[in-house]
């Protein structure tokens, strides 16, 4: 099993896409932190400490990149017709899927940590320049939650790629749903949105909304982990049973 994980990590390191997305993710999070900082000057019923925490919550924006990398890790095997060799070398398909999950989780964790640090640096600098409080007691938990949810999105991507073998289709489904579908439903039905995957992930990262309350961080974490676990189990079941030719 350790050999399989090392092989998957080697594939990730050898791929140019991994390095490009890993470089863009922290930059994207730092840029996203600009928006909530400038919104602090606007009138709002939200307490100042919650608005400050939303600045650091932008570390969650790295989820797009870990999700995409997770999808690519699985669907790339089918696209390049290497999945047959993977299963011949390791006849236990469950081990192959498990190795991809662990490797994608480790890559996602690394990206999430760097993105959180970039968001912390950018957010603190911007808040200080505009004369706002730089910290609240909850900021470390916000960043920790952002790291956790971003990492879990990588596992979500692997599982989705195992269920939807076509790389383009899997990427389109993932991006449309998580970037637009969930957010659209959440804006229309806030009470329903908190129970969706994106709403649960937002709660893990300690996001505060103007309208509609999210679940507590622990509740969002359990719900999002349940979504990921369900999709992983479904992926494992279908991958073990389906013909790969």
Buried (B, 14 or more C-beta within 10 A) or exposed (E): EEEBBEBBBEBBEEBEEBEEBBEBBBEBBBBBBBEBBEEBEEEEEEEEBBBBBBBBBBBBBBBBBBBBBBBBBBBBBBBEEEBEEBBEEBEEBEBBBBBBBBBBBBBBBBBBBBBBBBBBEBBBBBBEEEEBEBBBEBBEBBBBBBBBBBBBBBBBBBBBBBBBBEBEEBBEBBBEBBBEBBBEBBEEEBEEBBBBBBBBBBBBBBBBBEEBEBBEBEBBBBBBBEBBEEBBEBBBEEBEEEEEE
